[in-house]
Amino acid sequence: MKKLLLLILVLGGLGIAGSYVLNGRLPWVTLSEEAQQIAVLREEFSAACQQWQQAGRAATFGMDTDSVTDAPLARLARVEASLAELTPKLKTSEARTKASRLRQDIAAFRREMR
């Protein structure tokens, strides 16, 4: 019985540790509203990056990509505008850090686009 209880505790600890590694936070700790807004912007940015990569693959096959590349560029511009509007309103250090990282990732992506 003790071994079974110990096994359950060890597996639970491994599950929590795995969740922490994947998400960067404990499962029972919720993100602040500001951090959630930054997470939504991060998802939009990721979607824009994927669209840009798909446009690059389409160009490889000789397709006309003018209309395909406009969508991710517009989406990226919306993310940047929303981030610029949201950044001065951020109160928590966690949200400011996430916003700063997102701004750096967007700048790095823009450099790669050239």
Residue pairs with C-beta under 8 A, 6 or more apart in sequence:
16 26
16 27
19 26
19 27
20 26
20 27
25 31
31 39
32 92
32 94
32 95
34 86
34 89
34 90
34 91
34 92
34 94
34 95
35 92
35 94
35 95
35 98
37 86
37 95
38 83
38 86
38 95
38 98
38 99
38 102
39 98
41 79
41 82
41 83
41 86
41 102
42 98
42 102
44 75
44 78
44 79
45 76
45 79
45 102
45 105
45 106
45 109
47 75
48 72
48 73
48 75
48 76
48 79
49 72
49 109
51 68
51 71
51 72
51 75
52 69
52 72
52 73
52 76
52 113
54 68
55 65
55 68
55 69
55 72
56 65
58 65
58 68
59 65
76 106
76 109
76 110
79 106
80 106
83 99
83 102
83 103
83 106
86 99
87 96
87 99
87 103
90 96
90 99
